[in-house]
Amino acid sequence: MLGRPVLLVLLSSIGGGAAAADQLALAVGKGSENSDVWRLAWQRPWHWQTSFAGNGFLSGFHALSFNRWRKDNESITALGYSPVFTWRRGSSPWYLQGGIGVAYLDRTRIAGRILSSHWQFEDQLGIGWQRGRYDLGLVYRHYSNAGFSKPNHGIDLVLFSCALQLD
């Protein structure tokens, strides 16, 4: 089974020191065709940051996620991995984020949308606010197989997330 080796590679890639604390994030929102969506993610911050765009700082995190999409009697469960870049200006609590990852879906159809393959790309753009141990965000996500299989309707999601830093 291809899933196990891929999961082991993903898990080993997020190891690292304890310079920054991991986060546990819960997100809820809506998807294409008004589907209900929730997502639970474990996020490990990267242990570096660099100056970028004036007085801004570029950094990021790895995210492993368990996702559930539901519309009427249909549902999809997805496991995902995404490296996510974050950019913030100076000491502002506000930040922008973006990333492209992968997800494995247990089904390829929901609410009349056909995804054609279990493996999908997971693109995201968002804005967030972080203070102390808490992180709030609004994120747009798009799942698609990039045209490797047809038809490729894709799924769009808008999620509100709340993350708690684990000490």
C-alpha positions as CSV (number, residue, x, y, z in Angstrom):
1,M,0.0,0.0,0.0
2,L,1.4,3.4,-1.1
3,G,-0.2,5.3,1.8
4,R,2.0,3.9,4.6
5,P,5.4,4.7,3.1
6,V,4.2,8.2,2.2
7,L,2.9,8.8,5.7
8,L,6.2,7.7,7.2
9,V,8.1,10.0,5.0
10,L,5.9,12.9,6.0
11,L,6.1,12.2,9.7
12,S,9.9,11.9,9.6
13,S,10.2,15.2,7.7
14,I,8.6,17.2,10.5
15,G,11.0,16.2,13.2
16,G,13.3,18.8,14.7
17,G,14.4,20.6,17.9
18,A,12.3,22.3,20.5
19,A,13.0,25.9,19.6
20,A,9.4,26.8,18.9
21,A,6.3,25.1,20.3
22,D,3.9,23.0,18.2
23,Q,0.3,24.1,17.8
24,L,-3.0,22.2,17.6
25,A,-5.4,23.8,15.3
26,L,-9.2,23.3,14.8
27,A,-10.8,24.9,11.7
28,V,-14.4,24.9,10.6
29,G,-16.1,26.3,7.5
30,K,-17.9,25.8,4.2
31,G,-16.8,24.2,1.0
32,S,-18.0,24.0,-2.6
33,E,-21.7,23.3,-2.9
34,N,-22.2,24.5,0.7
35,S,-20.6,21.4,2.2
36,D,-19.7,21.5,5.9
37,V,-16.0,21.2,6.6
38,W,-13.8,20.7,9.7
39,R,-10.1,20.2,10.0
40,L,-7.8,19.2,12.9
41,A,-4.1,19.9,12.3
42,W,-0.9,19.5,14.2
43,Q,1.5,22.3,13.2
44,R,5.2,22.4,13.8
45,P,6.9,25.8,13.4
46,W,10.1,25.9,11.2
47,H,13.1,26.7,13.3
48,W,14.3,29.6,11.1
49,Q,13.1,33.0,9.9
50,T,14.6,35.4,7.5
51,S,14.2,39.1,6.6
52,F,11.9,39.5,3.6
53,A,10.3,42.5,1.9
54,G,11.6,45.4,4.0
55,N,11.0,45.0,7.7
56,G,9.0,41.8,7.2
57,F,10.0,38.3,8.3
58,L,9.4,35.0,6.4
59,S,9.1,31.7,8.3
60,G,6.5,29.0,8.4
61,F,5.4,25.6,9.7
62,H,4.6,22.0,8.7
63,A,1.0,20.9,9.0
64,L,-0.4,17.4,9.3
65,S,-4.1,17.4,9.1
66,F,-7.2,15.3,9.4
67,N,-10.1,16.8,7.4
68,R,-13.8,15.9,7.1
69,W,-16.2,17.3,4.4
70,R,-19.9,16.6,4.6
71,K,-22.9,17.4,2.3
72,D,-26.2,15.7,2.9
73,N,-25.4,11.9,3.1
74,E,-22.0,12.2,1.4
75,S,-18.7,12.7,3.1
76,I,-15.0,12.7,2.4
77,T,-12.2,12.1,4.9
78,A,-8.8,13.5,4.0
79,L,-5.3,13.3,5.4
80,G,-3.0,16.1,4.4
81,Y,0.5,17.5,4.7
82,S,1.5,21.1,3.8
83,P,4.5,23.2,4.3
84,V,3.1,26.7,4.9
85,F,5.0,30.0,4.6
86,T,4.1,32.9,6.9
87,W,5.1,36.5,6.5
88,R,4.7,39.2,9.1
89,R,5.8,42.8,9.2
90,G,8.0,43.6,12.2
91,S,6.4,42.7,15.5
92,S,2.8,42.9,14.2
93,P,0.5,40.1,15.5
94,W,-1.0,39.9,11.9
95,Y,0.5,37.6,9.3
96,L,-0.1,36.3,5.8
97,Q,0.3,32.6,4.9
98,G,0.4,30.5,1.8
99,G,1.4,26.9,1.0
100,I,1.0,24.0,-1.4
101,G,0.8,20.5,0.0
102,V,-0.7,17.1,-0.7
103,A,-3.8,15.3,0.6
104,Y,-5.2,11.8,0.3
105,L,-9.0,11.5,0.1
106,D,-10.9,8.4,0.9
107,R,-13.5,9.2,-1.8
108,T,-13.4,11.2,-5.0
109,R,-17.0,12.5,-5.2
110,I,-19.1,14.9,-3.0
111,A,-22.1,17.1,-3.7
112,G,-21.9,16.5,-7.5
113,R,-18.2,17.4,-7.7
114,I,-15.9,14.8,-9.2
115,L,-12.2,14.9,-8.2
116,S,-11.2,11.7,-10.2
117,S,-8.2,10.8,-8.0
118,H,-7.6,10.1,-4.3
119,W,-4.4,12.2,-4.3
120,Q,-5.0,15.9,-4.4
121,F,-2.9,19.1,-4.2
122,E,-3.8,21.3,-1.2
123,D,-3.3,25.0,-2.0
124,Q,-3.9,27.7,0.7
125,L,-3.9,31.4,1.2
126,G,-4.8,33.1,4.5
127,I,-4.5,35.8,7.0
128,G,-4.0,35.3,10.7
129,W,-3.6,37.0,14.1
130,Q,-1.3,35.6,16.8
131,R,-1.0,36.7,20.4
132,G,0.7,34.7,23.1
133,R,-0.4,31.0,22.8
134,Y,-3.4,31.8,20.6
135,D,-3.6,32.0,16.8
136,L,-6.8,32.9,14.8
137,G,-7.0,32.7,11.1
138,L,-9.1,32.8,8.0
139,V,-7.9,30.5,5.2
140,Y,-9.0,29.8,1.6
141,R,-8.1,26.3,0.5
142,H,-8.3,24.6,-2.9
143,Y,-8.1,20.9,-3.5
144,S,-7.4,19.7,-7.0
145,N,-5.4,17.0,-8.9
146,A,-4.0,19.6,-11.2
147,G,-5.6,18.0,-14.2
148,F,-3.7,14.7,-13.9
149,S,-7.1,12.9,-14.0
150,K,-10.3,14.1,-15.7
151,P,-12.8,15.4,-14.8
152,N,-11.1,17.7,-12.2
153,H,-13.8,19.8,-10.6
154,G,-11.8,20.6,-7.5
155,I,-13.1,21.8,-4.2
156,D,-12.8,25.2,-2.6
157,L,-13.1,25.8,1.1
158,V,-13.1,28.8,3.4
159,L,-12.2,28.0,7.0
160,F,-11.9,29.9,10.3
161,S,-9.2,28.4,12.4
162,C,-8.2,28.6,16.1
163,A,-4.8,27.2,17.1
164,L,-3.4,26.8,20.6
165,Q,0.4,26.6,21.2
166,L,1.4,23.5,23.1
167,D,4.0,24.1,25.7
